[in-house]
């Protein structure tokens, strides 16, 4: 078991702190914030939520600069050629970092950010959360992904999650109803936001437990931020630690992060919002990518089980359909459709990415402030990543 987080280390709202009104949080998810307000929100992280610290530790792992710096590149996308300024400006990129063999080949900050800015992860946090399940399996605190979820969360017995395995949960194939449309005020995702704004402990899990089952577990893939909240509850139940603490103990404090990060909470002293809400620097997101590219090994310590990353990041068959989604990681194909590089990414709404290509030893971290949660990019990010691999080869 691991030491629980001290209550004093949990940051709650204070009367003298500038805070974003609940209406602004709603407008952000609806894609209705004007650029300046959105930038302040993403850059300064003054959301209406309590947070828990993800503590760094030890010396900073410096990222050396490559001997040759990338000045520009051709981005091939849908039969059109773009350049690096096109990608940065048209996609409203606030921070971009390209690593080749662990060395910085390109680094750029924009829109008021710098190397010390902590920026919101959005759903990149999902990929981090499921990685903690791998760590718990390596620590023998979870027996494996084919165990029943209710073994660790007995409060879900008799709900739609009864009969759902950990694998089903990680793949988002529980069969439990969920609409993740951020721009629809009536969706389950927006209802979850309202519960998060209310900051009432346990309310989100109760809401998830009330959802109906619409398909047999394992038969249908349905993207659900709600599933990731259950992942966070599973980490807590299995390890005895909060997600932020377990992440710090297993990874953040050991890989040379430059700064503490923070993680949104459902309520002061409550569960992390495991599907969103990590705030970290661009370089630290890239360092997490390096950890994944190194097969989940830090020095001589294996943090993730052998084969975990390959299993967690590959496409899979769900029913009669191939789904390009792993354990809340997105496989990234080459332009010819091949997954031979084993490339994958964590990604979040409004254009947040960690792209990892183990074969080519390329990491790309992207922080953005796009106008809508999804679909606002002028140049598809996967096209940029594949072009970057070619430019750095």
N, C-alpha and C positions, 0 to 999 in steps of 0.2 A: 504493500500500500504506500501511498505518497502523502506527504504533508498537505493538509488543506490550506487554502489561502486565508490569510488573516483578514478579518473584516476591515481593519484600518487601511488595507491596501486597495480596497475597492473604492473607486471614485464615484460618488453620487453627485447629483446636482446640488449646487449651493445657490443661495439667493443672490450672491454677488457675482456669479459667473454669467457672462453673456450666453444666452441660449437661443436656439432656433425654435420658433413657435411650431406647434404641432402642424399647423396649416402649411408651413414651409416644407416639412418632411413629406407631407402628402403631395404637395406640388412637385417635389423632386421625383417621387416615384411615378407620378402621372406624366412626367416629361414637360412640365409647365413652368419651370424656373428659367428666368432670363440668365444669360451667361455669367454676369458678375455675381449674382446671388448664388448660382450653382458653384462657381469656383470657390467662393468663401466657404460654402458648406463642405465641399470635398477636401479642400486644402486645410482648413482650420478645424475640421471635425467637431464643430460645436453643435452636435445633434442633441436631441432631447432624451438621451439615454444614459444610464449609469454604465461604467466600463470597469473592466478588470485588467490589470497590468500583465503583459507577457514579458517577463524579466529577461534581459540579456545577461551575459556573464563572461568573464575571462577576457583575454585580449581580443581586439577587433581583428578579424581576418581581412587584411587589406587586399583589395582587388587591384592587381598590377595592370598597368596599361600595356597593350600590345605594341610591338615595335612599329607596326604600320597601322595608322588610324584610318577608319573608313570615312571618306569625305562626302561621298554621294554613292548612289546605286540606282540601278534600274529596277523598278517594281513592275512585274508583269501581272496584269490582272484583266481577265475577260477580253483579251485581244488588244489591250491598250497598255502603253508604257508610261509609267509615272516615275517620279524621282523622290528622293528622301524628303525634300521640303513639301512636296505634294502630300505625302503620307502624314507628316507632322501637322501641317496646317489644315488640310481638308478633314482629317479625322480628329481634330481638336486634341492633339496629344500634349499632355502636360509634362511627361517624363518618359524618356526612351533610353534603354540601356541594352547594348548588345555585347555579349561575352563570347569569345572563341577560345576554347581550351582554358577557361577560367580567367582570361585576360580581357580587359575592356577594349573593345574595338571601336565603340561609339557610345557617347553619353551626352544627352542633351536635356536641359530643363527649360520649361516655358510656362506661360500663364501664371507667373508669380511663384513658381516652385523653385526649390534648390535641393542640394544633396541632403539637407536635414529635414525636409518637409515630410511629414507623415500623411499618407493619402489613404482614402477608404478603399478596402479590397472589394467591396460588394461580394459577389458569389465566388471569388477566388477562395474565400474562406471555406467553402464546401470541400474543396480538394484538400485543404489543410486538415479539416475535421476528420475526413475518412482516413487520412494518413495516420491519425492518432489511433484509429482502430487497429491498423497494422502494427503499430508500436505496442498496443496492449496485447495483441496476440503473441508478439515476440517476447513480451514480459510474462506470458502465460497467465495473464489476467482474464483473457477471453480464450475459449477453447478453439474457436475457428469460425469461419463465416457461415457454415451450414448449421450452426446452433440456432435454436429458436430465440427470437428477440425477448420473449416473455420470461426466459430463464433469468435474465438480468433486470428486466423491467416488469415485474409481476403485476403492476398496476394496469398494464395493458391487456391482461387476460379478460376475455369477454368483449373486447373491442374489435374493430376491424383489423387491428394489428396482431390479433391472436392467429397463430399459424404462419406468420411472416418470419422468414429467417433473416439473419444479419446480412447475408448475401443479397436477398431481395431488397432490403433497406438500402444497402450501399449502391445498388444498381437502379434505384428508384422504380422497382417493379413490384411494389407491395400490393398493388391493386386497390389501394385506398384512394378515394376521390380527392382531387385537388386541382384547382385552376390557378396557375402561377402568373397570370397576366397582370403586370404591374400597373398598366394604364387603365384598368377596369376597376373602378371603385367598389364594385360588388364581388370581386374575386376573392378566393380564399387567401391569396397572397396579401391583398390589401386589408383583409380582416386581421391577418396576422400582424400587419403593421400597426393597426389600431390597438391591438392588445399590447404590442411593444411600447407604443406611446403611453398607454395606461400604466405601464411598469408595475404589473401585479404578478407576484411570484406564482408560478404554476399554471397561469391562465392559458398559455399557448399549448402546453401538453394536454390540458383538459379539452381544448378546442380540437386538437388533432385526434384525440381519442374518440371524439363525437362524430367524426367523418364516416360516411358510409363506405362499404366496400363495393366496387363496381366491376372487379375482375378477379380471377383467381391469382394468388401470389405467383409471380414469375412469368405471367402470360402477356402482360402489357407494360410498356415503358411509358411513364408519365413524369415529366419534369416537375419536381415539387420541393420548394424550399422548406416545406413542413417536414419532409423526410429527414432533412439535415438537422432540424431541431431535435428529432428523435435520436440521431447519431450523437449529438451533444449529451443528451440524457444517458445514452448508453455508455459513453466514455466516463461520465461521472459515476454511474452505478458500478461499472466494472473495476475502475481504478481507485475510486475513493477521492479523486482529485477533480477540480474544475478543469475544463478544457484549456484555459489559459495557463494554468499551473503545469499541467501535464505537457503541454507544448513547450513551455519554458524548460522543464526538467529534462525532457528527452531530446529537444532539438535547439530551441532558440538560445539557450544559455551555453551551448556547446559548439556552435558552428561559427562563432566570431561575429555575431550581429553587432551593428554599430549603435543601435538604440533599442530601448524598451519599446515594445508595441503595446497597443491596447485592444480590447475586444468588447463589443457591445454586450450588455446584459439585458435579459428580459425584465429584470427588476433589481434594485440594489441588493447584493448578496445572493442573487439567483443565478440560474443557468445562463451561459453565454448564448447569444443568438448564433448558433453554430453555422448557419447558412450564409452569414454576412457579417460585416462590421469589424473586421480586423483593420487597424490603422497602423501602417508601417512605412518605412522609407523605400524608395525605389531600389537602392542597393540591397536592402535586406530582403525584399521580395526576390531579387536575383540570387542572393545567397541561399534562400530556400530552394530555388531551382537547382543550384549546384548540389545541394544535399540530395535531391531526387535523382539528378544525373549520375551521382556517385552510388546509386543503388541502395540508398538509405543507410550508408555506412559513414560514421564519423570517426576518423582516426582508426583505431583498432576495434571500435565498438559497432556491432551490427544493431541498428535501431529498428529496422524493418525486416520481416522474414525474407529468407531467400525466395526470389520469384515474385514477391509481393508487387513490386512496381510494374512488372510486365503484366501481371494479372489485373491490376487496378487500372491500367491505362489502354487496354486494347478494345477494339470493337467486339460486339458479341451478338449472338442471335437471340432474339426475344420473340417467341411465337414464330410467326412466319417472316419476320422482318429483321434485317441487320440494323443494329443501333450503334452509331458511332459515339458511344458513351461507355465509360468504364465505371469504376467506383467513384463517381463524381469527378472524374477527369475526362477531358475531351481528346481522343486520338486525333492527330493531324496527318492527313495523307499528303503525299507528294502530288505535284500537278498531274501526274499520270494515274492517280488514284491508289497507288501502292502505299502500304503502311510499313515498308521495309526498314525505314529509319527508326521505327519505334518512337516517333515523335508524339508529343502530347502537350496539352496546355490546361492550366487553370484559367478560368475566365469569369468576368463579372460584368454586370450591366454598365452601360455608359462607356465601355471600352477599357476594362482592366484585364491585363493578361500576364501570365508567366508561361512562356513557351520553352519547352525543353526538347532538344534533339540529341539523344545520347550518342548515336552513331557519329554525327558530325561535330559533337561537342560544342553545340551552340545553345546559348540561353538568351532569350529576349524578354525583357520586362517592359511593360507598357502601362502607363497611367494616363487616363483620358477624362475629358469632361464633355461628352457628346450630348446633343440636344434631347435625345430620347433614350429610354432604357435599352432598346434593341432597334437595330435596323437603320441607325443614323450615320453609320460609317460610309464615307464616299468610296473608300478602297477596302475591300475585305481583308481582315487582319491575317487570315491564313495565307492569302496571296503574298502579303508582305513578309511573313515568316519564311515561306519557301524561297522568296527572292533574296532575303537576307542570308539564308544558308548558302545559296549560290554565290553571292557576293563575297562571303567570308571563306569560301572553299579554297 
